[in-house]
Amino acid sequence: MNLQFYNTLTRQKDRFVPIDPARVRMYVCGPTVYDHAHIGNARPIIVFDQLFRLLRQAYGPEHVIYARNITDVDDKINNRAREEGVPISDVTARTTKQFHEDIAALCVLEPSVEPRATDHVSEMIEMIEVLIEKGNAYEAEGHVLFHVPSMSDYGRFARRSMDDMLAGARIDVAPYKRDAMDFVLWKPSSEDIPGWDSPWGRGRPGWLIECSAMAKAHLGELFDIHGGGIDLTFPHHENEVAQSRCAHDSELMANVWMHNGYLQVEGEKMSKSLGNFHTIHDLLDQWPGEVLRLQMLMTHYRQPLDWTDQRCREARALLERWYELAGDAEASAEVPSELLEPLCDDLNTPAALTVMHRIADQVQSGETTPAVLKAAANFLGLLQLSKEAWKDWKPAGVEIDAAHIDELVAARSAARAAKDFAEADRLRDEIVGLGVIIKDGPGGTVWEIAR
């Protein structure tokens, strides 16, 4: 398989050549566990899950290591615990559990390793000590800061000028800073928030040092792929690169950097003030997880994604057809090569879905088997349920008697065949009144729950 991916480092698509084909390594920034993950958080989870599947296909499951971290020490977590009046551990345990349940519903594979920040504080302290020793960091009033001017090519990763970076960074004004761009590696902790003993007193790590330390611990000083959302390019990933390169005296932290595009909702930026803020958890009450996953795959990962109810309906209609065609067939052993081809070209999922349409048409015409469709869909994380389980799914709070609906639909079809259109209309109104949409097509009448 000839893989090529767009690399943020080179600003072009490059052929992917792993450092060691027997140990392909990928790191992706995971959640900060203080609240339900929103639909924007779901995009990198799904994108890099699909990449994980592709790498496993190309190099063998036992030869791919995927690390996706959990940030469980952060001021947002501290603030949430204070607001709720509960221990910080309660917030992180509850939120982590919910995160795992939500993304499992999106048919996401478990990563090879899921490091937690609180388990790697000693590695963070060690890396900070190295940066101080090399003159890239300094202690000031219980804080340790990375000194940006100590790195001659800082900003090379994001390709921004210093003025642009100053405008785009969240600059904390503090008298102990040597330079406005310097960022925190370690900060003091009061007794009511998490803290660890360190050479600089009791404190906790800054957000940026965490990923550098966890990536090194599980993947080494240089690894193959680092992924995340485009919003992390600066300052998070720029600063990750700075810390890691300076600590390890290296030119690179990862050979390939991949970033998914922004997500908006119904054409607008998602925000609570606009009333269009959606968590994965809330959306899973309205739609099957595979619908959410498929809508994500319908847009190329590097392009902006506009999340809409209409596209959810389109995704559900596609899945409805594929479930009907695949039935409960066992997936064939081989993933169709025609599906893999576009995925090898910078994870082109829209082109892969075009292949899915073609395979579905071939199943309908008898040119191929449902097993082939099932194998292709499974590789995309779809058609994971039985046909019956898919049909029985309903939104939270909705009670639907599927057998009764089937009887009404069959009676309506019989009335139409007998040209008793008054009875057919009456039955249609009764069905619609039960919260169901009916669709007449060449293959007959199908129904789905109205949303």
Stockholm file with secondary structure:
# STOCKHOLM 1.0

chainA/1-451         MNLQFYNTLTRQKDRFVPIDPARVRMYVCGPTVYDHAHIGNARPIIVFDQLFRLLRQAYGPEHVIYARNITDVDDKINNRAREEGVPISDVTARTTKQFHEDIAALCVLEPSVEPRATDHVSEMIEMIEVLIEKGNAYEAEGHVLFHVPSMSDYGRFARRSMDDMLAGARIDVAPYKRDAMDFVLWKPSSEDIPGWDSPWGRGRPGWLIECSAMAKAHLGELFDIHGGGIDLTFPHHENEVAQSRCAHDSELMANVWMHNGYLQVEGEKMSKSLGNFHTIHDLLDQWPGEVLRLQMLMTHYRQPLDWTDQRCREARALLERWYELAGDAEASAEVPSELLEPLCDDLNTPAALTVMHRIADQVQSGETTPAVLKAAANFLGLLQLSKEAWKDWKPAGVEIDAAHIDELVAARSAARAAKDFAEADRLRDEIVGLGVIIKDGPGGTVWEIAR
#=GR chainA/1-451 SS CCCEEEETTTTEEEECCCSCTTSEEEEECCCBTTSCCBHHHHHHHHHHHHHHHHHHHHHCGGGEEEEECBBCCCHHHHHHHHHHTSCHHHHHHHHHHHHHHHHHHTTCCCCSBCCBGGGCHHHHHHHHHHHHHTTSEEEETTEEEECGGGSTTTTTTTTCCHHHHHHHSCCCCCTTCSSTTCEEEEEECCTTSCCBCCTTCSEEECHHHHHHHHHHHHHCSSEEEEEEEGGGIIIIIHHHHHHHHHHHTCSCSEEEEEEECCEEETTEECCTTTTCCCBHHHHHHHSCHHHHHHHHHTSCTTSCEEECHHHHHHHHHHHHHHHHHHTTCCCCSSCCHHHHHHHHBTCCHHHHHHHHHHHHHHHHHTSSCHHHHHHHHHHTTCCCSCHHHHHHCCCTTCCCCHHHHHHHHHHHHHHHHTTCHHHHHHHHHHHHHTTEEEEEETTEEEEEECC
#=GC SS_cons         CCCEEEETTTTEEEECCCSCTTSEEEEECCCBTTSCCBHHHHHHHHHHHHHHHHHHHHHCGGGEEEEECBBCCCHHHHHHHHHHTSCHHHHHHHHHHHHHHHHHHTTCCCCSBCCBGGGCHHHHHHHHHHHHHTTSEEEETTEEEECGGGSTTTTTTTTCCHHHHHHHSCCCCCTTCSSTTCEEEEEECCTTSCCBCCTTCSEEECHHHHHHHHHHHHHCSSEEEEEEEGGGIIIIIHHHHHHHHHHHTCSCSEEEEEEECCEEETTEECCTTTTCCCBHHHHHHHSCHHHHHHHHHTSCTTSCEEECHHHHHHHHHHHHHHHHHHTTCCCCSSCCHHHHHHHHBTCCHHHHHHHHHHHHHHHHHTSSCHHHHHHHHHHTTCCCSCHHHHHHCCCTTCCCCHHHHHHHHHHHHHHHHTTCHHHHHHHHHHHHHTTEEEEEETTEEEEEECC
//
